[in-house]
Amino acid sequence: MQDRHPPYNSWSRWLRRRWGTEVRKIPLDTGMGCPNRDSDLRGGCIFCDARGGGSGAFLRSEDLETQIRSGFERIQRKGRDVMALLYFQSYSSTNTASNFFQELLERTLSLASGLGKVAGVAVGARPDQVPDEILDMLERSSRERSIDVWIELGVQTMDPSGLDWLGRGHGTSEVIDALARSSRRRIFTCAHLISGIPGEKKGQLAASSLQLSDLGVDALKFHPLYVLTGTRLEALFRSGTFIPPEVEEYVHDVIEAIRSIPDRVILQRISADASPPELVSPSWISQKSMVLSLVQEGLKSLGARQGDLYPFR
């Protein structure tokens, strides 16, 4: 059973303490695409499907206003006091000219202001697509509107060989640079990390988490390397070349990572959100509550908590 007060700095608890109420993300798909893919949405990272890690709303021709409106309707079923974090999720949301991004940001906040309470904005981006111009406008929005602004970087690993295997098209230097420039501003940073990349050494998730924490990241998201339909990874899985991690292996990696990072770091996610028909393997990914429970139970059985190995690694 999941604990309402797990032995780590959970995202939901941090948001409630900060805003005094529940805060939920509204994912937005603006169809920005990704420089690591071609115009037909082919290529890109080995694990990425045609939806670019998002809802697929753009591919369904849902405009921005429709997405925002339906998002508020969904979160307000939980109560009228629920606040929204508007999340530019799909692909790399900064894959556009700075002036166009500014127009998009202002339009999004304007549309949302008439529908409900906004706690902030989160922008999913590649580490090599975080120009100062966009960081400046995000910081300005944070100050002028008194909202939180997050940059969510698709880091995936701090092991160069792992980045190559995934086909990320960037290195660790871009990650370090993006975090250095973001941390000087009134902007929160979150890094996405993947466990189970073939060829990486044991403990890499913990090692990447520790390195990013020492670089000043505010939050982390974890998920295992899983197979979605229509990806290059699916072809490797079908041929028997790639075998997804077992749930026990993943839970072990996550527990080790949680124990290795300082307790100031927020854990926005410790499992993935995927289910059939998009999810090919492993099937346990769709049982998110089970994975969360196993992580919490594992920590408690060890008498462990977030940061109890930091800074001794």
N, C-alpha and C positions, 0 to 999 in steps of 0.2 A: 504493500500500500504506500502511495506517495505521501510524504510528509509535507505539511503546509509550511514548515520551517526547516528545510533541509540544511545539512552542515556545509553549506556553501552560499556564496553571495548571489542569490537568485534574482533574475531579471524582474519578475513580477513583484517581489518584495521591495526591491530597490525603487521601482516606479511608484509603488504605493506610498513609500516613505517620502519620496520627492514631491509628489503631486497631491497626496492626501486622498487619492481615490484610485480606482482601477484604470489602467491605460492599456489600450490594445492597438496593435498595428493594423493599418489598412494598406494592403499591398497594391501597388499601382504598376501598370505595364504601359510604358510610353513608346515601346517599339524602337528604342534607340539603337539596337543592334550591338555588335561587338567587333572591334578591329581584328580580333582573332578568328573571325568567321568571314565567309564570303557573302555576296548579296543573296545567295540562295539558302542561307542559313546552314551551310555545310562547313565542315572543318571545325575549328575551335578546340576547346578542351575535350579530352577523351571522354569525360563523363557528362558533357552538356548536351541537352536535347534541344529541339527546335523552339521550345518556349523560353530558353535562356535562363532557366532556374526560377521562372516566375509562374504566374497564373495562366498565361496564354491569352489574356484578355485582348491584347492588341491583335493577335492572330484571329480572334473571334470578332474583330471590328468593333469592340466596345470602346467608346470614346472616354476621355478622362472624366468628364462630368458624371457619366453613368457609373464608372468605377468608384468614384468618390461617394456618390449618393448611395449605392448599394452597400458600400463598406460601412457607412454610418448606420444604415438600417440594420446591418448585421450586429455591430457592436452595441447599438442602443437597445437591443433585445436583452442585454445583460443589465440594463439600468440606464436611466437618463443622465446619471453623473459620470458615466464612463467617458474617458477622454481618448482622443485618437492620436496615434503617431503615424503620419503619412509616409509610407515606405516605397520609394522608387526602387523596385526590387529586380525587375527583369534585365537580363543582359548587363551592360555597363552603362548606367544612367548618365554618366558624364561624357558619353561618346557623341558629342555634338559641339557646336560652336558655343562659346561662353554667353553670348547675347541671347541665343535661343534658349539655353538652359535657364537664364534669368527670367525670361518671359514665361517659361514653363513653371518655374518655381512660384512666381507671383500669381499666376493664374490658378495654380493648385491651392495655394493658401487662401486666395479670394473665394474660390468655389467652396472650400471647406468651412470658411468662417460663417457662412449662412446655414450650415447644416448641423453643427455641433461644436464641442469644445476641442481645441487642438493643443496637445502637449508639445508637439514638435514634428520634425521632419527627419527621415533617415534616407540616405542616398547610397545605394549600392554601386560600387565602382571598382574597376581594376586598379591596382597600385600604380600602374603606369599611365593612368588617366585622371590625375588629380591636380590640375593646373591651379596656380595661385589665384587666377581670376575667379574661378568657381569657389575656392575656399574663402576668398574675400566676401563674395556675395552671400554665402551661407552664414558666415560670421555676422555680417550686417543684419541679416534676417533674424538671427538669434537675439541680437541686441535690441533691434527696433521693435520686435514683436514679443519679446520675453518668452521665447520658446526654446526648447532643446533642439540642437542640430547634431545629427550623427553622420559620420562617414563610415560605411561598412565596406571594408576592403576584402576582396576575394584573394586572400593570401594562400590558403590551402596547405602550405608547408614552408618551413624555412630551410629545407634541405634542397640544394640546387638540383641534385639528381632526381628528386621527387617531382620538382617543378618541370623538369624536362620530360619525365615519363608521362605526366598529365598533359603535356602540350600547352602549358600556360602561355608561353611566349613572352615571359618576363622573368627577371631574376630576383634575388633577395635585395639587391641594391635599390631597386624601385620601391620595395616595401619600406626599407629604412628611410629613404628620402620622403615618401608620402607621410609617414608617421612623424618625422621630424618637423615638417612644415605644418602639419595639422595641429600638432600639440602646442604650437606657439599661439594658437588662436582659441577663441571661445567655441570650440567644436569638440564633441565627444568622438572617440574612435572605437570601432569594433572590428575585429579580424575573424574571418571564417577559416577554420582549419579542418583538414580531412585526416582521418585515421585509416590505416590499412593500405597505404600506397605500396605496391610491390617494389621490393629492393631497398626500402628504407630500413634502418636499423631499429631494433626494439627500443621503445621509449621515445620515438621521434615526436609523437604528439605532445608529450610532456616537455621535450626539449624545445620545440617550436613555441609552445605556450609560455615557457619561461623566458625565452629570448624576446618575444613580443611584449611580455609584461615589463621586462627591463627597458624596453624601448618606449614605454609609457602608454601602451594601449589601455583603454578604459574597460573594454569588454571583449569576450571571446564567444564564438559559436563553434560547436563541435558537431561533426557528423561522420559516419563511416563512408568509405568509398562503396557506393551502391550502383546498381545497373538500371538505367532507364532505357525504355524502348527507343530505337532509332538513333542510338549513340554509337560511337566507335567502340566504346567499352562493351556494348552488347555483343558485337562481333567477336571480341576476345573471349567473352564469357561463353558464347555458344560453341566456340572452338575448343574450350577447355583450357585456354591460355591464362585466363584470369579466374581466380576463385575468391569470392567475397569473404570477408571475415565472419567468423562465428560471433554470436552475441556475447559469449563469455569473454572472448578476446577483446572485443570492443569495449565492454564495460571495464575490464582491467585497465585498458589504455586511458579511458576517461578518468577513472579514479586516480591513477598515477598523475595525470595532468592537473587535476583539481588540487591535489595535495602539493604540487610543485609550484603553484603560483600564489602571489600575495593575496590576502583576503580583500584587498580593495578592488580587485578585478571582478567585474560583473560577468556572470555566466548567463548570456542571453539564450543559449540553446545547448543542450547536451545530447540531443538525438535529432533525427531527420524527420521531415514531413513528406512522406511519399507512400503511395498505395497503388494497387492495380487499377486500371490497366497499364498506367505509365511505368509502374515499378515492375522490373523483371526479377531481380534477386538482390539481396536475400529477403525472404518473406517476413522475417522478424522486424524489418524496418517499419512496417505498417502498424506494429504494436508499440507505439511510442510510450504509452503509459507504463507498459511492462519494462521497457528499457530504463525509464526514469526511476522506477521502483527498484530495479536491480542495482543501479548506481547508488541510490540512497541507502539501501540495505547493505551494500558492500562497504560503504564508508562507515556505517554504524558498527558493523561486525568487526571492523579493524580498530574501532575507537578513534577514527580519523576524521579530519575536517579539512576544509580548504586552507592551504598555506602551511600545514603542519610539517612539511618537508622543506619549506622555503626559509632561508636561503642556503640550505645545506646541500643542494644537489651539485 
